[in-house]
Amino acid sequence: MNTVDVIADFTHKIENDLNIEPKDQMPEKYRLHLIRQISQHAHSEVIGMQPEGNWITRAPSLRAKQILLAKIQDEGGHGLYLYSAAETLGISREEMLEQLHSGKAKYSNIFNYPALTWADIGAIGWLVDGAAIVNQVSLQRTSYGPYARAMVRICKEESFHQRQGYEIMANMMKGTEAQKAMAQDAMNRWWWPSLMMFGPHDSDSPHAGDAFAWKIKRKSNDELRQKFIDKTVQQAEVIGLTVPDPELKWNEAKEGYDHGEINWEEFKRVINGNGPCNKQRMTHHIQMHQEGAWVREAAAAYAKQQS
């Protein structure tokens, strides 16, 4: 199939909302865009295990420990689904990890903030995973089949994570004054980074145009952020938490909340490797990857022997 036919077939499928599958011909720019986005998503899931993993031994009850372990296990699984989806585009797991370790590939800015208290685990589940759900529900309709199908299960599991976090925060708001203050402090520190998770305004994103044209993306960053705010503000009010935005107010005309300006300079600083925990997160990931080399080698040797 020549280039003209490839583009014509690809365009026909996109215009008719047909999934692009791994064996289909596709433009190289589409393939590279997906590799960048899916691998970044996978890296985020795996790096996101770190701030929560630090609290497994300090969870306040056996039930809380079991739930947290299950949640972290889910996130490892999400990384596996997504790396596998990216591999169908012709890139190896090793190459994706090399890009992560070298700094060529990014992961979500949110995971470069520290989890200082148990309330932070609640805030991560409620706010961070809540933001992830809003973004990922629309990805169930993304144009690349393996990515869309992976998102179906991921979204179901993320909804469990969001409920786990909200339960932690709700219970703390029923506790002592010190527990309430701890929950509010976590809310104050995680609110704005959670809004940054949706990315900059689409007008400031170099990849947004292609993402919409190819139906990789169905909703704008600002649309998704607005949906998250409208839903989460009401949840905060129910349990007595205050959203740390003095400019937050209901806008009757748009039937949504107006909010204050996001600190995009902080977003750029963290994305570029200068957040509170960037070096810590990457150093830990590289160390664990190196220490686990023998497991990968043994698995490969066993698979070769069996074949």
CORLIN-V219342 format. One record per backbone hydrogen bond with DSSP energy under -0.5 kcal/mol. CO is the residue of the C=O (numbers start at 1). NH is the residue of the N-H. Records with the same first field share a line. If there is no record, write none. Layout:
CO=NH ; NH
This chain:
2=6
3=7
4=8
5=9
6=10
7=11
8=12
9=13
10=14
11=15
12=16
13=18
14=17
19=21
20=145
21=24
27=31
28=32
29=33
30=34
31=35
32=36
33=37
34=38
35=39
36=40
37=41
38=42
39=43
40=44
41=45
42=46
43=47
44=48
46=49
47=50
48=52
49=53
50=54
52=55
53=56
55=58 ; 59
56=59
61=65
62=66
63=67
64=68
65=69
66=70
67=71
68=72
69=73
70=74
71=75
72=76
73=77
74=78
75=79
76=80
77=81
78=82
79=83
80=84
81=85
82=86
83=87
84=88
85=88
86=89 ; 91
87=90
92=96
93=97
94=98
95=99
96=100
97=101
98=102
99=103 ; 104 ; 105
100=103
108=111
109=112
110=113
112=277
114=116
117=120 ; 121
118=121 ; 122
119=123
120=124
121=125
122=126
123=127 ; 128
124=129
127=131
128=132
129=133
130=134
131=135
132=136
133=137
134=138
135=139
136=140
137=140
138=141
139=142
143=20 ; 145
144=148
145=149
146=150
147=151
148=152
149=152 ; 153
150=154
151=155
152=156
153=157
154=158
155=159
156=160
157=161
158=162
159=163
160=164
161=165
162=166
163=167
164=168
165=169
166=170
167=171
168=172
169=173
171=174
172=175
176=180
177=181
178=182
179=183
180=184
181=185
182=186
183=187
184=188
185=189
186=190
187=191
190=194
191=195
192=196
193=197
194=197
195=198
196=199
201=204
202=205
204=206
205=208
207=211
208=212
209=213
210=214
211=216 ; 217
212=215
215=143
220=224
221=225
222=226
223=227
224=228
225=229
226=230
227=231
228=232
229=233
230=234
231=235
232=236
233=237
234=238
235=239
236=240 ; 241
237=240
243=245
245=248
249=258
250=252
251=255 ; 256
256=251
258=249
262=264
263=267
264=268
265=269
266=270
267=271
268=272
269=274
270=273 ; 275
277=281
278=282
279=283
280=284
281=285
282=286
283=287
284=288
285=289
286=290
287=291
288=292
290=293
292=295 ; 296
293=297
294=298
295=299
296=300
297=301
298=302
299=303
300=304
301=305
302=306
303=307
